Every structure is written in C-alpha cells, then in structure tokens.
Amino acid sequence: MLLMDVPEGEYVVFEHGPFDYEQENDSVAAKVRNAMDGFDFAGTGYEIDPSPGRVMYFYHDEKRFFKYVKPVRRT
C-alpha cells in the first residue's frame, strides 16, 4: 500500500456499479476497458494528462463498483 498526497486536478471516471464477482468480474472489466478504449475525447475540450505526478487510480469493490479514475487536462 502506498500513502501519498494527490495533486489537485481534473479527472475522467469510468465506473460500473455493483456486480457478482464470481459470475461477472471478467465481463465487467471488459466493459469498462472497452469504454475507456472507445471514449472519444474529441469535442470535450480534454485529453488524458500524462504529466509526471499525475496518477491513474483503480478501485475494485464488487459490492459497490469497478472504477478507473484517469487524470485529464484541458486541450
């Protein structure tokens, strides 16, 4: 586990709600991955921010959500 300060910033969140881990984990992961891969930033005014210090987060709690949080910046 790593404890760190997270710089303030803007993020895009890809999330799926509660699911049955044993039956749905792989399909939920695939759905979220497809949503991230297929997301079209054109027209949003944002892009993924790969700057040093910006961190992507992954949260996995099948009783609550499956979530990726990615840093973005204005284009």
PyMOL Python script that loads the backbone (N, CA, C, O; Angstrom):
from pymol import cmd

cmd.read_pdbstr("""\
ATOM      1  N   MET A   1       0.850  -1.161   0.000  1.00  0.00           N
ATOM      2  CA  MET A   1       0.000   0.000   0.000  1.00  0.00           C
ATOM      3  C   MET A   1       0.898   1.226   0.000  1.00  0.00           C
ATOM      4  O   MET A   1       1.938   1.254   0.658  1.00  0.00           O
ATOM      5  N   LEU A   2       0.479   2.236  -0.746  1.00  0.00           N
ATOM      6  CA  LEU A   2       1.233   3.470  -0.849  1.00  0.00           C
ATOM      7  C   LEU A   2       0.365   4.623  -0.381  1.00  0.00           C
ATOM      8  O   LEU A   2      -0.761   4.787  -0.851  1.00  0.00           O
ATOM      9  N   LEU A   3       0.871   5.407   0.525  1.00  0.00           N
ATOM     10  CA  LEU A   3       0.170   6.589   1.013  1.00  0.00           C
ATOM     11  C   LEU A   3       0.894   7.799   0.445  1.00  0.00           C
ATOM     12  O   LEU A   3       2.099   7.957   0.641  1.00  0.00           O
ATOM     13  N   MET A   4       0.150   8.662  -0.267  1.00  0.00           N
ATOM     14  CA  MET A   4       0.778   9.820  -0.896  1.00  0.00           C
ATOM     15  C   MET A   4      -0.216  10.956  -1.043  1.00  0.00           C
ATOM     16  O   MET A   4      -1.429  10.748  -1.037  1.00  0.00           O
ATOM     17  N   ASP A   5       0.312  12.145  -1.172  1.00  0.00           N
ATOM     18  CA  ASP A   5      -0.529  13.300  -1.482  1.00  0.00           C
ATOM     19  C   ASP A   5      -0.837  13.271  -2.969  1.00  0.00           C
ATOM     20  O   ASP A   5       0.040  13.001  -3.790  1.00  0.00           O
ATOM     21  N   VAL A   6      -2.082  13.549  -3.308  1.00  0.00           N
ATOM     22  CA  VAL A   6      -2.507  13.561  -4.703  1.00  0.00           C
ATOM     23  C   VAL A   6      -2.718  15.009  -5.119  1.00  0.00           C
ATOM     24  O   VAL A   6      -3.507  15.727  -4.505  1.00  0.00           O
ATOM     25  N   PRO A   7      -2.010  15.442  -6.167  1.00  0.00           N
ATOM     26  CA  PRO A   7      -2.190  16.817  -6.624  1.00  0.00           C
ATOM     27  C   PRO A   7      -3.630  17.065  -7.073  1.00  0.00           C
ATOM     28  O   PRO A   7      -4.255  16.205  -7.693  1.00  0.00           O
ATOM     29  N   GLU A   8      -4.140  18.238  -6.754  1.00  0.00           N
ATOM     30  CA  GLU A   8      -5.479  18.605  -7.199  1.00  0.00           C
ATOM     31  C   GLU A   8      -5.508  18.635  -8.713  1.00  0.00           C
ATOM     32  O   GLU A   8      -4.530  19.036  -9.345  1.00  0.00           O
ATOM     33  N   GLY A   9      -6.601  18.223  -9.292  1.00  0.00           N
ATOM     34  CA  GLY A   9      -6.724  18.240 -10.739  1.00  0.00           C
ATOM     35  C   GLY A   9      -8.085  17.749 -11.176  1.00  0.00           C
ATOM     36  O   GLY A   9      -8.963  17.476 -10.357  1.00  0.00           O
ATOM     37  N   GLU A  10      -8.243  17.641 -12.486  1.00  0.00           N
ATOM     38  CA  GLU A  10      -9.495  17.152 -13.053  1.00  0.00           C
ATOM     39  C   GLU A  10      -9.288  15.714 -13.526  1.00  0.00           C
ATOM     40  O   GLU A  10      -8.195  15.329 -13.940  1.00  0.00           O
ATOM     41  N   TYR A  11     -10.370  14.929 -13.452  1.00  0.00           N
ATOM     42  CA  TYR A  11     -10.297  13.513 -13.783  1.00  0.00           C
ATOM     43  C   TYR A  11     -11.522  13.101 -14.572  1.00  0.00           C
ATOM     44  O   TYR A  11     -12.583  13.717 -14.469  1.00  0.00           O
ATOM     45  N   VAL A  12     -11.362  12.040 -15.368  1.00  0.00           N
ATOM     46  CA  VAL A  12     -12.494  11.374 -16.005  1.00  0.00           C
ATOM     47  C   VAL A  12     -12.642  10.040 -15.274  1.00  0.00           C
ATOM     48  O   VAL A  12     -11.651   9.382 -14.956  1.00  0.00           O
ATOM     49  N   VAL A  13     -13.895   9.648 -15.011  1.00  0.00           N
ATOM     50  CA  VAL A  13     -14.150   8.432 -14.243  1.00  0.00           C
ATOM     51  C   VAL A  13     -14.955   7.462 -15.102  1.00  0.00           C
ATOM     52  O   VAL A  13     -15.989   7.817 -15.669  1.00  0.00           O
ATOM     53  N   PHE A  14     -14.456   6.231 -15.185  1.00  0.00           N
ATOM     54  CA  PHE A  14     -15.158   5.148 -15.864  1.00  0.00           C
ATOM     55  C   PHE A  14     -15.572   4.167 -14.779  1.00  0.00           C
ATOM     56  O   PHE A  14     -14.722   3.603 -14.090  1.00  0.00           O
ATOM     57  N   GLU A  15     -16.874   3.962 -14.626  1.00  0.00           N
ATOM     58  CA  GLU A  15     -17.370   3.203 -13.481  1.00  0.00           C
ATOM     59  C   GLU A  15     -18.490   2.252 -13.877  1.00  0.00           C
ATOM     60  O   GLU A  15     -19.308   2.554 -14.745  1.00  0.00           O
ATOM     61  N   HIS A  16     -18.506   1.103 -13.224  1.00  0.00           N
ATOM     62  CA  HIS A  16     -19.602   0.140 -13.322  1.00  0.00           C
ATOM     63  C   HIS A  16     -20.103  -0.075 -11.901  1.00  0.00           C
ATOM     64  O   HIS A  16     -19.302  -0.120 -10.966  1.00  0.00           O
ATOM     65  N   GLY A  17     -21.389  -0.205 -11.726  1.00  0.00           N
ATOM     66  CA  GLY A  17     -21.971  -0.388 -10.395  1.00  0.00           C
ATOM     67  C   GLY A  17     -21.730  -1.785  -9.837  1.00  0.00           C
ATOM     68  O   GLY A  17     -20.923  -2.543 -10.375  1.00  0.00           O
ATOM     69  N   PRO A  18     -22.431  -2.125  -8.757  1.00  0.00           N
ATOM     70  CA  PRO A  18     -22.253  -3.421  -8.086  1.00  0.00           C
ATOM     71  C   PRO A  18     -22.463  -4.600  -9.052  1.00  0.00           C
ATOM     72  O   PRO A  18     -23.242  -4.517 -10.002  1.00  0.00           O
ATOM     73  N   PHE A  19     -21.745  -5.696  -8.776  1.00  0.00           N
ATOM     74  CA  PHE A  19     -21.852  -6.878  -9.620  1.00  0.00           C
ATOM     75  C   PHE A  19     -21.450  -8.124  -8.830  1.00  0.00           C
ATOM     76  O   PHE A  19     -20.864  -8.031  -7.752  1.00  0.00           O
ATOM     77  N   ASP A  20     -21.775  -9.279  -9.384  1.00  0.00           N
ATOM     78  CA  ASP A  20     -21.428 -10.559  -8.775  1.00  0.00           C
ATOM     79  C   ASP A  20     -20.008 -10.917  -9.211  1.00  0.00           C
ATOM     80  O   ASP A  20     -19.777 -11.222 -10.381  1.00  0.00           O
ATOM     81  N   TYR A  21     -19.077 -10.881  -8.295  1.00  0.00           N
ATOM     82  CA  TYR A  21     -17.666 -11.086  -8.621  1.00  0.00           C
ATOM     83  C   TYR A  21     -17.425 -12.408  -9.348  1.00  0.00           C
ATOM     84  O   TYR A  21     -16.771 -12.431 -10.391  1.00  0.00           O
ATOM     85  N   GLU A  22     -17.939 -13.488  -8.814  1.00  0.00           N
ATOM     86  CA  GLU A  22     -17.669 -14.805  -9.393  1.00  0.00           C
ATOM     87  C   GLU A  22     -18.258 -14.976 -10.787  1.00  0.00           C
ATOM     88  O   GLU A  22     -17.679 -15.666 -11.626  1.00  0.00           O
ATOM     89  N   GLN A  23     -19.401 -14.352 -11.039  1.00  0.00           N
ATOM     90  CA  GLN A  23     -20.081 -14.522 -12.321  1.00  0.00           C
ATOM     91  C   GLN A  23     -19.767 -13.434 -13.336  1.00  0.00           C
ATOM     92  O   GLN A  23     -19.819 -13.684 -14.540  1.00  0.00           O
ATOM     93  N   GLU A  24     -19.442 -12.237 -12.875  1.00  0.00           N
ATOM     94  CA  GLU A  24     -19.385 -11.099 -13.795  1.00  0.00           C
ATOM     95  C   GLU A  24     -18.062 -10.334 -13.834  1.00  0.00           C
ATOM     96  O   GLU A  24     -17.925  -9.414 -14.642  1.00  0.00           O
ATOM     97  N   ASN A  25     -17.100 -10.672 -13.008  1.00  0.00           N
ATOM     98  CA  ASN A  25     -15.891  -9.856 -12.921  1.00  0.00           C
ATOM     99  C   ASN A  25     -15.214  -9.657 -14.281  1.00  0.00           C
ATOM    100  O   ASN A  25     -14.882  -8.529 -14.645  1.00  0.00           O
ATOM    101  N   ASP A  26     -15.008 -10.735 -15.027  1.00  0.00           N
ATOM    102  CA  ASP A  26     -14.332 -10.613 -16.316  1.00  0.00           C
ATOM    103  C   ASP A  26     -15.123  -9.758 -17.301  1.00  0.00           C
ATOM    104  O   ASP A  26     -14.545  -8.937 -18.013  1.00  0.00           O
ATOM    105  N   SER A  27     -16.442  -9.946 -17.345  1.00  0.00           N
ATOM    106  CA  SER A  27     -17.241  -9.173 -18.296  1.00  0.00           C
ATOM    107  C   SER A  27     -17.328  -7.701 -17.882  1.00  0.00           C
ATOM    108  O   SER A  27     -17.344  -6.823 -18.745  1.00  0.00           O
ATOM    109  N   VAL A  28     -17.384  -7.423 -16.596  1.00  0.00           N
ATOM    110  CA  VAL A  28     -17.401  -6.029 -16.132  1.00  0.00           C
ATOM    111  C   VAL A  28     -16.073  -5.359 -16.478  1.00  0.00           C
ATOM    112  O   VAL A  28     -16.056  -4.230 -16.967  1.00  0.00           O
ATOM    113  N   ALA A  29     -14.966  -6.047 -16.228  1.00  0.00           N
ATOM    114  CA  ALA A  29     -13.643  -5.492 -16.561  1.00  0.00           C
ATOM    115  C   ALA A  29     -13.561  -5.205 -18.058  1.00  0.00           C
ATOM    116  O   ALA A  29     -13.050  -4.159 -18.457  1.00  0.00           O
ATOM    117  N   ALA A  30     -14.056  -6.118 -18.886  1.00  0.00           N
ATOM    118  CA  ALA A  30     -14.029  -5.918 -20.337  1.00  0.00           C
ATOM    119  C   ALA A  30     -14.890  -4.730 -20.751  1.00  0.00           C
ATOM    120  O   ALA A  30     -14.494  -3.950 -21.617  1.00  0.00           O
ATOM    121  N   LYS A  31     -16.060  -4.588 -20.142  1.00  0.00           N
ATOM    122  CA  LYS A  31     -16.939  -3.458 -20.473  1.00  0.00           C
ATOM    123  C   LYS A  31     -16.285  -2.125 -20.128  1.00  0.00           C
ATOM    124  O   LYS A  31     -16.342  -1.182 -20.917  1.00  0.00           O
ATOM    125  N   VAL A  32     -15.667  -2.044 -18.961  1.00  0.00           N
ATOM    126  CA  VAL A  32     -15.020  -0.795 -18.560  1.00  0.00           C
ATOM    127  C   VAL A  32     -13.814  -0.522 -19.461  1.00  0.00           C
ATOM    128  O   VAL A  32     -13.602   0.614 -19.884  1.00  0.00           O
ATOM    129  N   ARG A  33     -13.023  -1.562 -19.757  1.00  0.00           N
ATOM    130  CA  ARG A  33     -11.871  -1.402 -20.637  1.00  0.00           C
ATOM    131  C   ARG A  33     -12.318  -0.924 -22.026  1.00  0.00           C
ATOM    132  O   ARG A  33     -11.695  -0.036 -22.607  1.00  0.00           O
ATOM    133  N   ASN A  34     -13.388  -1.509 -22.552  1.00  0.00           N
ATOM    134  CA  ASN A  34     -13.902  -1.083 -23.858  1.00  0.00           C
ATOM    135  C   ASN A  34     -14.389   0.355 -23.820  1.00  0.00           C
ATOM    136  O   ASN A  34     -14.184   1.107 -24.773  1.00  0.00           O
ATOM    137  N   ALA A  35     -15.035   0.742 -22.726  1.00  0.00           N
ATOM    138  CA  ALA A  35     -15.497   2.128 -22.588  1.00  0.00           C
ATOM    139  C   ALA A  35     -14.309   3.092 -22.586  1.00  0.00           C
ATOM    140  O   ALA A  35     -14.362   4.148 -23.216  1.00  0.00           O
ATOM    141  N   MET A  36     -13.244   2.726 -21.882  1.00  0.00           N
ATOM    142  CA  MET A  36     -12.061   3.597 -21.841  1.00  0.00           C
ATOM    143  C   MET A  36     -11.388   3.654 -23.206  1.00  0.00           C
ATOM    144  O   MET A  36     -11.028   4.731 -23.683  1.00  0.00           O
ATOM    145  N   ASP A  37     -11.218   2.489 -23.835  1.00  0.00           N
ATOM    146  CA  ASP A  37     -10.550   2.442 -25.140  1.00  0.00           C
ATOM    147  C   ASP A  37     -11.354   3.162 -26.218  1.00  0.00           C
ATOM    148  O   ASP A  37     -10.780   3.763 -27.125  1.00  0.00           O
ATOM    149  N   GLY A  38     -12.670   3.104 -26.121  1.00  0.00           N
ATOM    150  CA  GLY A  38     -13.518   3.699 -27.143  1.00  0.00           C
ATOM    151  C   GLY A  38     -13.954   5.121 -26.867  1.00  0.00           C
ATOM    152  O   GLY A  38     -14.644   5.729 -27.686  1.00  0.00           O
ATOM    153  N   PHE A  39     -13.556   5.669 -25.703  1.00  0.00           N
ATOM    154  CA  PHE A  39     -14.010   7.011 -25.356  1.00  0.00           C
ATOM    155  C   PHE A  39     -13.404   8.027 -26.314  1.00  0.00           C
ATOM    156  O   PHE A  39     -12.192   8.038 -26.533  1.00  0.00           O
ATOM    157  N   ASP A  40     -14.240   8.872 -26.878  1.00  0.00           N
ATOM    158  CA  ASP A  40     -13.800   9.888 -27.839  1.00  0.00           C
ATOM    159  C   ASP A  40     -13.710  11.238 -27.141  1.00  0.00           C
ATOM    160  O   ASP A  40     -14.726  11.851 -26.814  1.00  0.00           O
ATOM    161  N   PHE A  41     -12.496  11.689 -26.921  1.00  0.00           N
ATOM    162  CA  PHE A  41     -12.287  12.973 -26.258  1.00  0.00           C
ATOM    163  C   PHE A  41     -12.569  14.160 -27.184  1.00  0.00           C
ATOM    164  O   PHE A  41     -12.693  15.290 -26.712  1.00  0.00           O
ATOM    165  N   ALA A  42     -12.670  13.919 -28.488  1.00  0.00           N
ATOM    166  CA  ALA A  42     -12.923  14.998 -29.443  1.00  0.00           C
ATOM    167  C   ALA A  42     -14.174  15.762 -29.039  1.00  0.00           C
ATOM    168  O   ALA A  42     -15.227  15.169 -28.804  1.00  0.00           O
ATOM    169  N   GLY A  43     -14.054  17.062 -28.963  1.00  0.00           N
ATOM    170  CA  GLY A  43     -15.199  17.892 -28.617  1.00  0.00           C
ATOM    171  C   GLY A  43     -15.422  18.069 -27.129  1.00  0.00           C
ATOM    172  O   GLY A  43     -16.287  18.852 -26.735  1.00  0.00           O
ATOM    173  N   THR A  44     -14.672  17.368 -26.285  1.00  0.00           N
ATOM    174  CA  THR A  44     -14.855  17.520 -24.845  1.00  0.00           C
ATOM    175  C   THR A  44     -14.004  18.651 -24.280  1.00  0.00           C
ATOM    176  O   THR A  44     -14.303  19.203 -23.221  1.00  0.00           O
ATOM    177  N   GLY A  45     -12.933  18.988 -25.008  1.00  0.00           N
ATOM    178  CA  GLY A  45     -12.009  20.007 -24.509  1.00  0.00           C
ATOM    179  C   GLY A  45     -10.984  19.439 -23.538  1.00  0.00           C
ATOM    180  O   GLY A  45     -10.271  20.194 -22.877  1.00  0.00           O
ATOM    181  N   TYR A  46     -10.905  18.108 -23.447  1.00  0.00           N
ATOM    182  CA  TYR A  46      -9.972  17.444 -22.538  1.00  0.00           C
ATOM    183  C   TYR A  46      -9.188  16.363 -23.256  1.00  0.00           C
ATOM    184  O   TYR A  46      -9.574  15.888 -24.324  1.00  0.00           O
ATOM    185  N   GLU A  47      -8.074  15.986 -22.640  1.00  0.00           N
ATOM    186  CA  GLU A  47      -7.274  14.845 -23.069  1.00  0.00           C
ATOM    187  C   GLU A  47      -6.642  14.232 -21.829  1.00  0.00           C
ATOM    188  O   GLU A  47      -6.540  14.888 -20.793  1.00  0.00           O
ATOM    189  N   ILE A  48      -6.211  12.962 -21.931  1.00  0.00           N
ATOM    190  CA  ILE A  48      -5.525  12.314 -20.815  1.00  0.00           C
ATOM    191  C   ILE A  48      -4.271  13.123 -20.491  1.00  0.00           C
ATOM    192  O   ILE A  48      -3.566  13.578 -21.391  1.00  0.00           O
ATOM    193  N   ASP A  49      -4.004  13.294 -19.209  1.00  0.00           N
ATOM    194  CA  ASP A  49      -2.843  14.067 -18.745  1.00  0.00           C
ATOM    195  C   ASP A  49      -1.736  13.115 -18.283  1.00  0.00           C
ATOM    196  O   ASP A  49      -1.816  12.541 -17.197  1.00  0.00           O
ATOM    197  N   PRO A  50      -0.686  12.951 -19.129  1.00  0.00           N
ATOM    198  CA  PRO A  50       0.400  12.041 -18.761  1.00  0.00           C
ATOM    199  C   PRO A  50       1.532  12.720 -17.987  1.00  0.00           C
ATOM    200  O   PRO A  50       2.611  12.145 -17.847  1.00  0.00           O
ATOM    201  N   SER A  51       1.301  13.923 -17.486  1.00  0.00           N
ATOM    202  CA  SER A  51       2.344  14.684 -16.785  1.00  0.00           C
ATOM    203  C   SER A  51       2.886  13.911 -15.587  1.00  0.00           C
ATOM    204  O   SER A  51       2.146  13.182 -14.926  1.00  0.00           O
ATOM    205  N   PRO A  52       4.174  14.072 -15.310  1.00  0.00           N
ATOM    206  CA  PRO A  52       4.744  13.439 -14.115  1.00  0.00           C
ATOM    207  C   PRO A  52       3.969  13.858 -12.862  1.00  0.00           C
ATOM    208  O   PRO A  52       3.614  15.026 -12.697  1.00  0.00           O
ATOM    209  N   GLY A  53       3.718  12.897 -11.998  1.00  0.00           N
ATOM    210  CA  GLY A  53       2.992  13.179 -10.765  1.00  0.00           C
ATOM    211  C   GLY A  53       1.501  12.953 -10.861  1.00  0.00           C
ATOM    212  O   GLY A  53       0.832  12.816  -9.837  1.00  0.00           O
ATOM    213  N   ARG A  54       0.954  12.911 -12.088  1.00  0.00           N
ATOM    214  CA  ARG A  54      -0.473  12.608 -12.264  1.00  0.00           C
ATOM    215  C   ARG A  54      -0.628  11.101 -12.259  1.00  0.00           C
ATOM    216  O   ARG A  54       0.097  10.404 -12.970  1.00  0.00           O
ATOM    217  N   VAL A  55      -1.553  10.590 -11.477  1.00  0.00           N
ATOM    218  CA  VAL A  55      -1.685   9.158 -11.263  1.00  0.00           C
ATOM    219  C   VAL A  55      -3.081   8.679 -11.640  1.00  0.00           C
ATOM    220  O   VAL A  55      -4.076   9.345 -11.353  1.00  0.00           O
ATOM    221  N   MET A  56      -3.145   7.513 -12.288  1.00  0.00           N
ATOM    222  CA  MET A  56      -4.416   6.868 -12.570  1.00  0.00           C
ATOM    223  C   MET A  56      -4.747   5.964 -11.385  1.00  0.00           C
ATOM    224  O   MET A  56      -3.857   5.329 -10.819  1.00  0.00           O
ATOM    225  N   TYR A  57      -6.029   5.904 -11.009  1.00  0.00           N
ATOM    226  CA  TYR A  57      -6.468   5.106  -9.880  1.00  0.00           C
ATOM    227  C   TYR A  57      -7.425   4.027 -10.342  1.00  0.00           C
ATOM    228  O   TYR A  57      -8.212   4.237 -11.264  1.00  0.00           O
ATOM    229  N   PHE A  58      -7.357   2.866  -9.696  1.00  0.00           N
ATOM    230  CA  PHE A  58      -8.271   1.767  -9.964  1.00  0.00           C
ATOM    231  C   PHE A  58      -8.861   1.340  -8.631  1.00  0.00           C
ATOM    232  O   PHE A  58      -8.132   1.053  -7.682  1.00  0.00           O
ATOM    233  N   TYR A  59     -10.190   1.300  -8.566  1.00  0.00           N
ATOM    234  CA  TYR A  59     -10.894   0.859  -7.358  1.00  0.00           C
ATOM    235  C   TYR A  59     -11.734  -0.355  -7.718  1.00  0.00           C
ATOM    236  O   TYR A  59     -12.461  -0.346  -8.712  1.00  0.00           O
ATOM    237  N   HIS A  60     -11.632  -1.395  -6.908  1.00  0.00           N
ATOM    238  CA  HIS A  60     -12.381  -2.612  -7.180  1.00  0.00           C
ATOM    239  C   HIS A  60     -13.050  -3.069  -5.889  1.00  0.00           C
ATOM    240  O   HIS A  60     -12.387  -3.551  -4.971  1.00  0.00           O
ATOM    241  N   ASP A  61     -14.344  -2.914  -5.829  1.00  0.00           N
ATOM    242  CA  ASP A  61     -15.147  -3.374  -4.696  1.00  0.00           C
ATOM    243  C   ASP A  61     -16.471  -3.821  -5.286  1.00  0.00           C
ATOM    244  O   ASP A  61     -17.391  -3.019  -5.450  1.00  0.00           O
ATOM    245  N   GLU A  62     -16.565  -5.113  -5.607  1.00  0.00           N
ATOM    246  CA  GLU A  62     -17.723  -5.610  -6.352  1.00  0.00           C
ATOM    247  C   GLU A  62     -19.065  -5.328  -5.699  1.00  0.00           C
ATOM    248  O   GLU A  62     -20.094  -5.351  -6.376  1.00  0.00           O
ATOM    249  N   LYS A  63     -19.078  -5.065  -4.414  1.00  0.00           N
ATOM    250  CA  LYS A  63     -20.344  -4.728  -3.750  1.00  0.00           C
ATOM    251  C   LYS A  63     -20.722  -3.269  -3.979  1.00  0.00           C
ATOM    252  O   LYS A  63     -21.857  -2.872  -3.715  1.00  0.00           O
ATOM    253  N   ARG A  64     -19.774  -2.468  -4.469  1.00  0.00           N
ATOM    254  CA  ARG A  64     -20.035  -1.041  -4.690  1.00  0.00           C
ATOM    255  C   ARG A  64     -19.770  -0.615  -6.132  1.00  0.00           C
ATOM    256  O   ARG A  64     -20.618   0.030  -6.749  1.00  0.00           O
ATOM    257  N   PHE A  65     -18.582  -0.973  -6.688  1.00  0.00           N
ATOM    258  CA  PHE A  65     -18.228  -0.510  -8.032  1.00  0.00           C
ATOM    259  C   PHE A  65     -16.931  -1.122  -8.535  1.00  0.00           C
ATOM    260  O   PHE A  65     -16.177  -1.744  -7.786  1.00  0.00           O
ATOM    261  N   PHE A  66     -16.699  -0.928  -9.819  1.00  0.00           N
ATOM    262  CA  PHE A  66     -15.441  -1.219 -10.514  1.00  0.00           C
ATOM    263  C   PHE A  66     -15.127   0.108 -11.182  1.00  0.00           C
ATOM    264  O   PHE A  66     -15.909   0.565 -12.015  1.00  0.00           O
ATOM    265  N   LYS A  67     -14.022   0.738 -10.850  1.00  0.00           N
ATOM    266  CA  LYS A  67     -13.833   2.131 -11.253  1.00  0.00           C
ATOM    267  C   LYS A  67     -12.383   2.433 -11.625  1.00  0.00           C
ATOM    268  O   LYS A  67     -11.452   2.037 -10.923  1.00  0.00           O
ATOM    269  N   TYR A  68     -12.209   3.143 -12.744  1.00  0.00           N
ATOM    270  CA  TYR A  68     -10.927   3.727 -13.122  1.00  0.00           C
ATOM    271  C   TYR A  68     -11.087   5.237 -13.082  1.00  0.00           C
ATOM    272  O   TYR A  68     -12.080   5.776 -13.571  1.00  0.00           O
ATOM    273  N   VAL A  69     -10.115   5.916 -12.502  1.00  0.00           N
ATOM    274  CA  VAL A  69     -10.090   7.369 -12.425  1.00  0.00           C
ATOM    275  C   VAL A  69      -8.813   7.823 -13.116  1.00  0.00           C
ATOM    276  O   VAL A  69      -7.713   7.506 -12.664  1.00  0.00           O
ATOM    277  N   LYS A  70      -8.956   8.566 -14.212  1.00  0.00           N
ATOM    278  CA  LYS A  70      -7.787   8.971 -15.006  1.00  0.00           C
ATOM    279  C   LYS A  70      -7.660  10.483 -15.021  1.00  0.00           C
ATOM    280  O   LYS A  70      -8.658  11.184 -15.188  1.00  0.00           O
ATOM    281  N   PRO A  71      -6.440  11.002 -14.847  1.00  0.00           N
ATOM    282  CA  PRO A  71      -6.239  12.446 -14.884  1.00  0.00           C
ATOM    283  C   PRO A  71      -6.399  12.994 -16.305  1.00  0.00           C
ATOM    284  O   PRO A  71      -5.975  12.368 -17.277  1.00  0.00           O
ATOM    285  N   VAL A  72      -7.010  14.157 -16.405  1.00  0.00           N
ATOM    286  CA  VAL A  72      -7.185  14.825 -17.691  1.00  0.00           C
ATOM    287  C   VAL A  72      -6.723  16.270 -17.584  1.00  0.00           C
ATOM    288  O   VAL A  72      -6.572  16.819 -16.492  1.00  0.00           O
ATOM    289  N   ARG A  73      -6.504  16.868 -18.750  1.00  0.00           N
ATOM    290  CA  ARG A  73      -6.169  18.296 -18.820  1.00  0.00           C
ATOM    291  C   ARG A  73      -6.925  18.899 -19.998  1.00  0.00           C
ATOM    292  O   ARG A  73      -7.297  18.213 -20.950  1.00  0.00           O
ATOM    293  N   ARG A  74      -7.135  20.198 -19.896  1.00  0.00           N
ATOM    294  CA  ARG A  74      -7.824  20.905 -20.982  1.00  0.00           C
ATOM    295  C   ARG A  74      -6.899  20.981 -22.196  1.00  0.00           C
ATOM    296  O   ARG A  74      -5.684  21.133 -22.073  1.00  0.00           O
ATOM    297  N   THR A  75      -7.515  20.870 -23.366  1.00  0.00           N
ATOM    298  CA  THR A  75      -6.725  20.932 -24.600  1.00  0.00           C
ATOM    299  C   THR A  75      -6.650  22.351 -25.117  1.00  0.00           C
ATOM    300  O   THR A  75      -6.027  22.600 -26.148  1.00  0.00           O
TER     301      THR A  75
END
""", "prot")
cmd.dss("prot")
cmd.show_as("cartoon", "prot")
cmd.util.cbc("prot")
cmd.orient("prot")
